Amino acid sequence: MKLIINKQIKKLVIFFPILIYLGKRSYLAYDSGFYALQARWILSDNNWIIPKWWNEYTLDRTIGIQYLIAKSQSIFGKNELAAHIPTTLAAFLMIFLTYKLHEELVGKKGAIYSCLILSTTYIWFDFAHQGTQDMIFACLVTSGLYALTKIERNKQFIFHILFGLWIGLAFMMKTFLIAVPLTGLIPAIFEKKKIINYGYFLIGLLIGFLPFIIWSLIINQSLDNNIIFYLLSKFNTLSSKNTFTNPFYYYLWNIPINFLPWSIFSFLGFFVNYKLNKKNKILLCYFPIIFVFLISIFSTKTPYYALQISSILSINSYTGIISVIHSKKLKPIFLFFISKVVPLLIISFIFIYFLLNSSINLGLKEELHILIGLILLSFSWLLINQVKNPKRIITLLILGPYLFTSLVIQSGLFTDRSKNIRESMEKVIALEDLNNKIINVNTSDIVDNNTHSKIIRIALLTPNLGKGIDNINKIKTVELIWTTQSKFETLDSKLFKVIYQDKYLNPWILVRKINYDSDLSDKIN
């Protein structure tokens, strides 16, 4: 048994090019940058309980992902790579759980293919490289699915505990959104209600909720109201109309696009499993239907909500591919489209790209990786028509997206998210020797989405981040502060000097206060 598990773990090495990136990193502002900044304040203030935004508390979410990022950085160093370790580990674990889930739902044959399908799905590998709680949450949901498949009467009590454990841990990540996958699992739970050991289940549930219980008891000592009311307020906001509100049919197009290139196969596999896999169609078919329906009636709709069913969609995709390969009617259409139409479209795209000498605002490294990846993808799919063995067909089918995804990840496109801002910050730090100088931020200038988004990324790249200042006149002589161009134009030019500005940091500029003494400070204030 241990030998089999070791072999399965060794297979995870295949996913290193997709999940491991050792080059330079930078953050998106939302949500990974926001959480990384909160983790930075956890370490600087040694406050592991209350999430902060500069000098204020942010009580609309738990401190789960921020705590994990801060803990990782306290162990492995205060850098971007360490900040992404929790997400990376969750991604690896989710691949392993998908492997085991495949074995339980459709048999041991081809389990590695479902994992490869999962790892080459756009939405999945995108969030595998973001320091957010979404991948961790999806991994916990997958562990719940796997635990449910393994529950048997009075046997393997660990799975009864695990099925309770994941619920509490997932609540610490995404609070009340745990209700969606749990509701989707009701048919499967009802089917196994007689063999669930509720004693072990409750033990697991209690252990899983311990982090939230302990955290809430401690944080409530610093609040006027119970933290649960703040979390409910956030949930109510998400439930009502907001900037992320989309039509009911949003996921009918969003999931197929974000699950490329496997969407059609997943759709076919869904019907195959519904007809032929009667034993496990509750999880393979009913669960994703209920899940998609629930997130469709929820006001806030975002692509990453679908991550929770990505393992199931991947397993359905594998079933769909196998059914097509063995179908006399569908196989010729499949071979024609995959080995002729798609490669022709890719080659045409590359030709037009070079002919027009167009740029998609990427560097040479990114462009080369993408173009080489597209060439390898088309070459791999061209070869499909030359082989007859079903195993070789599916291997070539998945090899193309695997090579393409690996090259795109190693280009830095999904890891160096704010490259221009990072390069600008490296330049100003080198020019002004800022590594040992504290830089404050004028928080009164954070007035819209643009200023908010930019200052998150700038603050994360500032070597010695100071305080949030609500009045720029309060800073002392020679102190540095990030403020906006519009604010600077209202200041006395004799007292402030622009140190650095460029288009990528705009509207934020770096300013130093000069010719300042205590008497003048009193007059100004």
Buried (B, 14 or more C-beta within 10 A) or exposed (E): EEEEEEEBEEBBEBBEBBBEBEEBBBBBBBBBBBBBBBBBBBBEEEBBBBBBBBEEBBBBBBBBBBBBBBBBBBEEEBEBBBBBBBBBBBBBBBBBBBBBBBBBBBEEEBBBBBBBBBBBBBBBBBBBBBBBBBBBBBBBBBBBBBBBBBBBEEEBBEBBBBBBBBBBBBBBBBBBBBBBBBBBBEBBBEEBEEEBBEEBBEBBBBBBBBBBEEBBEEBEEEBEEEBEEBBBEBBEEBBEEEEEBBEEEBBEEBBBEBBEBBBBBBBBBBBBBBEEBEEBBBBBBBBBBBBBBBBBEBEBBBBBBBBBBBBBBBBBBBBBBBBBBEBEEBBEEBBEEBBBEBBEEBBEEBEEBEEEEEEEEBBEBBBEBBBBBBBBBBBBBBBBBEEEEEEBBBBBBBBBBBBBBBBBBBBBBBBBBBBBBBBBBEBBBEEBEBEEBBBBBBBBBBEEEBBBBBBBBBBBBBEEBBBBBEEBBBBEBEBBBBBBBEBBEEBEEEBBEEBBBBEBBEBBBBBBBEEBEEEBBEEEE
